[in-house]
Structures are given as structure tokens and as C-alpha cells.
Amino acid sequence: MITTTNLSKKYNDALVLHIESLSIPKGQSFGLVGNNGAGKTTYFSLLLDLIQPTTGEISNNDVVVNKSEDWKPFTSAFIDETFLIGYLTPEEYFYFIGELRGQNKSDVDALLSQFEDFFHGEILNQKKYLRDLSKGNQKKAGIVAALIGHPEVIILDEPFANLDPTTQIRLKAIIKDLAQTKGVTVLVSSHDLLHVTDVCERIVVLEKGQIIKDLATNEATLKELEAHFSN
Amino acid sequence: MIKQFIKLEWKSFLRSAAFKTNLALKILMVLGALYFIACFLLLGFGTYYIIEKALEKEPFEVINKILIFYVILDLVIRYFLQKMPIVNIKPFLYLPLKKNTVINFGIAKTAISFFNVIHAFFFIPFSIVLIIEGYDVVNVIGWHIAIMSLIYCNNFINIFVNSKDLVFALVVMVIVALGALMYFNVFDLTAYTSQIFTAFYNLPYLAIIPLLLAVALYRLAFNYFKTHFYLDAGLASKVAVAETDNMTWLNRFGSVSTFLKNDIKLIKRNKRSKTTVLMSVLFIFYGMLFFTGAVEAYDGPFWRIFAGIFVSGGFLFSFGQFVPSWDSSYYPLLMSQNIKYRLYLESKWYLMVIATIVSTILASFYLYFGWQAYAAVVAGAIYNIGVNSHIVLWGGAYIKTPIDLTSNKKAFGDKKAFNVKTLLLTIPKLLLPMAIYAAGHLLHGELLGFSLIVVVGVLGFLFKNRVFTLIESIYKTEKYKTIAAYKQTN
């Protein structure tokens, strides 16, 4: 589904990302871990064509992302609060995204109804604009908005940060379900090793912009990751 | 401790995003500041003699008569432009500092702001001239202290008013009422206030009153912050109750309506954009300067078109120049969604066209000043819709200033918005229509002048699709730069 070849990103002379080759098959739940500055967000930004690669390219379902925009209809993401429109209520925001993705109001409502327990009564009908919600609730809204319109690729940057434990557990179930039963390719990054190993079939460790581990998740993975990050 | 604060301030000043522009712009900014200082200095020294020559009245009396407006205008300008100190207090809350020190510093900081200092450049030279002209030294000093104290009163009043729009609305209503009463000769406020200001000169020890008032207001501001020095009180940002509106009536615009609805919500729900709308209403009255003959320099027939373009295009200019910056806070979202630039641009275009038409209808009172006045407005509107709307969108593609929708800061112009490209674009926006009108006017007369403007406007309208394709391609090539620039919110 997603093929990365000879990708690099330099800022001035500093090489922040260099990936020779990485391919993520369709329906895989893919986890990206690494310390701050490892290049996780840079990789996701390149994948969304928000920054330009210095060399190489990423193709998403055979569409080279910085050459064509045809990847947009089947790809969605929540990276940070710049993906939220602060002056809209959560409902208006969902409908807006829905309209952009060719979903009418009842389609969106049907999707939202599946996430009632995820929202925990704090998102819908609150008479609040997104900018006035807490960081955690903003994140919930952003993540659900990324699920609107049956995307085939979903990119979530640090989805577990700022969420309460209950929501973290629910989110894990949602992500697993997307990859396993709906065949969606899900890419997440996280600092929480436990969550990633719970959710992802495959985990890639980035360090200073390079892939240094590429693991298929099993019982030993968490131990291995913990050992890796403790020295 | 104070030393630390001052150090911090100095750093925040030197490292502010505005300073990180290139050298040429820095020089330009310094020149601009010097220009304003020079203007005020010149005015300070010159006002006395200008009034004496031009009005043949006692200058000091005239000044005392209009001082009340000066003071009120100062307050209004402050309300819109002066930034309040509380914003920066948050990081100090948990540090081992005495609350009093932090608050005192926060308020004292406003005292040395540009908005106070600039007045000294006028009043000090003016006072010197008064002394040279034989006014008593002690009395002049008393008067001077009184006026400066009033300026500082404004400074502290603004601290309260700033957070309360209602208070400001009341102040504006009172001023408008007084102005109207004066205009119709019912009640002359200046008759009373000029006596007060004259009293400050005649009895210089009276200066103690405004001085004490300023001190009292300082104490009030201090206490206000002290009792509200909590994250959920004075330092909290207001949370508005959200209202939902589906705006189904906009559906008739078809696929553009998605964006159009969003844009209208953007304008309705954000402070910054509301200020823009307010400004464009003021632009409607800008033509008064031209058509009433109030300003001699504007009397030439060619200025009509200049006025007409501004009267109908206030919103177009003030809103349009910041497309796409209005969406800067969520630009990455838009760029990763499956949107069509054309629809996005068209939505902004529709907004500008609607606003231009509404302004033109509202401006129909210019008919009172003769058909030429309104014809200029209508011709200007057609030119605005046909030509300027495209140019403004084109120019916007090069302006990469992120906009903080929730604050009014920089609402009145931004140094970064001022670059060579946008400067060049003012030529077709304003000078070209003036030249076209002039050509027609000189060849045959007013009618031909207006007709030519209309023809050019309609021609521009016919090229809309081609222009949009061009703008679209600019937006695409500038995409990465724009995203990167919007990330740098100070």
C-alpha cells in the first residue's frame, strides 16, 4: 500500500530522515516508535505531502504523493491541533470533513453513533467550540474525524498522548478493528511502548532519522523494545 | 528581580518574529518609526504657528478646545491596538515570585509602551513652543503634567476596558451621542472641557487631580489583577457558548457552499475577523472626505474613482489581502484533505463579491453628493468585482503571515504583509483605474471615464476562469512554503 524508496529530508545540512526502503502492505497496523527528534512526525508529514522530500519519494497505493494529489480521497490523518478548525463545534467540524470526503449528514451521524462511548458524552452537544475543549477532547474529535469517509489509510501521530486511560483502551480497540476487520492500513506513532505493541502488528524503531529495527510483534517485542530504549 | 524581568522583556523584543525579517525591511521599519516621531515632533513645534496663521485664533485656546477629542481618540486607538500585559503573566505564576512584583511589572510595562511615549513627542515640543511664546513656565508645566496624566489614565482605563467589549460599546455610544449633539448645536461639550483644560494652565496646582486619578487607576488595575490572578479568573480566556447554524440557505451556491458556510462562521465567531468587518463598514464612510470637499487635496475629479474603489471595496481589501492566511491555523488539514483549490478560492471570491455589492447598496447615500459621487462608487464596485478581487487573491498567495483569529493584534497591518510583490499589486488595484478614468475624463468627460472603468471591470470578470487557474497554480507552488510559514506563530 505504502512504499518508501530512498527517502531523505535535510534541513540545511542536518539529515533528519533517511529511509532507504520501507513498504507497508494493505491492512497492516504499523507502529512507529522513537525518541524525540527521531523523525516520526517528519515521516508522516512527508507522507501527507506537507513537506517536500530532499531525495526519494513515497507512493501511497501507487500514487507518488508529491507528484499527484490522487492519494487524498483514500487517506486521512490527525497529526496535531492544526488539523482542527477551532471556531467550529465538533459536530460542524465532522460535517465539514464529511462534505469534503463526500459523506452526507446522515452518513456522518451513523459513523458518530458508533463512537458514543469513545466520546464519553464530552464531545457532542456540548455547546462549545473546538478551541475551547480540553486537549484530550480535542484529540478525540480529531481522531474520529480522521475516520470519516471510509479511508483506506489512516495516519495518527501520537494518538494516545493526552488521552485518559479509558479512552486509550477504547482507542486501541478501534485501531485493531480497523486493521483486522476492515482492512484499513493504520499508521500510528507513539512514545508508549505498551500501547504500540498492543495495537500494531509491526513496529519500526527510528533513531536519528534511520530505521534501526523492524519487528513483527510477538510476546517478546515489548521486552526487546524496552531493552533497546533503556540504553 | 526586576533586572531579570527587564532582561526577559529585552529578549522577547529582540527575538520577536517581527524582527526576524530581512535587513532591508528592518531599515524600513526604523525609518517608519523615525518618520512618525518626526511627524509628531514637527506637529508639536508647528501646531502653534499653523493654528495662528490658518485659523487666526489663539492657538492655546483652540488646542484646549479639541483636546477632549484627542484624549478620546487616544482611548479608542488604544482599545484596538494596545496589547494587554496579562497575557505574559502565566509562566510566572508558579515561580517563587511575589504576586505584587509580577503585577507591578506587568502594568508598569504598559507605561513605557509606544502608545504613551509617542504623545511626549507631541506635547513636549508644544509646551516648549508655549514657553517660547511667552506663556508662564510654571503654568505650562502644570498643564503639561495634567495632559500627560490624562494620557496615562487612558492607559490604565484601557486595561479594564480591553477585556470588556460591552464597556467599550457604551463608551462609543456616549461619544457618538455627544458628537451628534455638538454637530446639531444642541450641546457643546468642548465649551466645558476647554474650561477644564484651561484651568490646568491658569491654576497649575490643579494638575495634581489628573495625576492622582492616574495613580488611583493604577491602584485599581493592580487590585483588579491581584484578585483575578488565577488561571480560571482574570487569566482565563473567555469561553463562548457555541451556537450552531446549518445555514441551509447557502446550499444554493452548490459545491462552493461547504466553504462558504465555513467562511461565514469564521467571520462571525472570531474577534479578528469581526474587526475586519467593522473596518470595512468604516471604509464606506471614507468617501465623505472626498465628496464633501473636506480635504482640499482630494478635490480633483480623479480622486473620485480612488474613493469609489475604497467605499465599495473595504471588505475586499481588508479581508481579501489575507486569503489564505485566515485559514492558517488549520492549513495542514486543508492541504491533506481532498479539496479543490478552485472551490476554496471561489468561496472567498463569492464572499468578497457579496460584500462589495452590499457595501455599494449601503453607500447609496452618496447620491446626496451628486450623481457623480455614486457613479464613482458603482464604477469602483464593478472594477473591484471584475479586477481587484482577482488581484487581491493573487497577492494573498504571497503573503504568508499566520493569523491568530482570536486576537486583534496586528489587525491593522502587519510588516510581513508589506513586501515588494504586494506593493507592486497596488498599481493595478488603485492607480490603473485612476489612470483609466483620467484618460476618459480628459478625452470626453466624466461619462466616458466611468464607462471605461466599467468596461475594464466587465472584461476582468470575463477572464475569471483563466485568472483562477493562474492563482491556483501559484497556490500549489507556494504550498510548502506557506505551510512552513504558518507554523511559526511567534
HADDOCK unambig.tbl for C-alpha pairs under 7 A between the chains (distance, minus, plus):
assign (segid A and resid 48 and name CA) (segid B and resid 336 and name CA) 6.07 0.50 0.50
assign (segid A and resid 50 and name CA) (segid B and resid 332 and name CA) 6.78 0.50 0.50
assign (segid A and resid 50 and name CA) (segid B and resid 480 and name CA) 6.32 0.50 0.50
assign (segid A and resid 51 and name CA) (segid B and resid 480 and name CA) 5.71 0.50 0.50
assign (segid A and resid 52 and name CA) (segid B and resid 480 and name CA) 6.97 0.50 0.50
assign (segid A and resid 72 and name CA) (segid B and resid 336 and name CA) 6.42 0.50 0.50
assign (segid A and resid 72 and name CA) (segid B and resid 337 and name CA) 5.89 0.50 0.50
assign (segid A and resid 72 and name CA) (segid B and resid 338 and name CA) 5.05 0.50 0.50
assign (segid A and resid 73 and name CA) (segid B and resid 338 and name CA) 5.48 0.50 0.50
assign (segid A and resid 82 and name CA) (segid B and resid 329 and name CA) 5.69 0.50 0.50
assign (segid A and resid 82 and name CA) (segid B and resid 330 and name CA) 4.36 0.50 0.50
assign (segid A and resid 82 and name CA) (segid B and resid 331 and name CA) 6.84 0.50 0.50
assign (segid A and resid 82 and name CA) (segid B and resid 332 and name CA) 6.21 0.50 0.50
assign (segid A and resid 82 and name CA) (segid B and resid 333 and name CA) 6.51 0.50 0.50
assign (segid A and resid 83 and name CA) (segid B and resid 330 and name CA) 5.30 0.50 0.50
assign (segid A and resid 83 and name CA) (segid B and resid 332 and name CA) 6.24 0.50 0.50
assign (segid A and resid 83 and name CA) (segid B and resid 333 and name CA) 4.38 0.50 0.50
assign (segid A and resid 84 and name CA) (segid B and resid 330 and name CA) 5.96 0.50 0.50
assign (segid A and resid 85 and name CA) (segid B and resid 330 and name CA) 5.91 0.50 0.50
assign (segid A and resid 87 and name CA) (segid B and resid 266 and name CA) 6.60 0.50 0.50
assign (segid A and resid 87 and name CA) (segid B and resid 269 and name CA) 6.33 0.50 0.50
assign (segid A and resid 89 and name CA) (segid B and resid 242 and name CA) 6.79 0.50 0.50
assign (segid A and resid 96 and name CA) (segid B and resid 258 and name CA) 6.90 0.50 0.50
assign (segid A and resid 99 and name CA) (segid B and resid 258 and name CA) 6.97 0.50 0.50
assign (segid A and resid 100 and name CA) (segid B and resid 338 and name CA) 6.35 0.50 0.50
assign (segid A and resid 100 and name CA) (segid B and resid 339 and name CA) 6.38 0.50 0.50
assign (segid A and resid 101 and name CA) (segid B and resid 338 and name CA) 6.76 0.50 0.50
assign (segid A and resid 127 and name CA) (segid B and resid 241 and name CA) 5.71 0.50 0.50
assign (segid A and resid 127 and name CA) (segid B and resid 242 and name CA) 4.52 0.50 0.50
assign (segid A and resid 127 and name CA) (segid B and resid 243 and name CA) 6.53 0.50 0.50
assign (segid A and resid 128 and name CA) (segid B and resid 241 and name CA) 5.77 0.50 0.50
assign (segid A and resid 128 and name CA) (segid B and resid 242 and name CA) 4.74 0.50 0.50
assign (segid A and resid 129 and name CA) (segid B and resid 242 and name CA) 5.71 0.50 0.50
assign (segid A and resid 132 and name CA) (segid B and resid 239 and name CA) 6.26 0.50 0.50
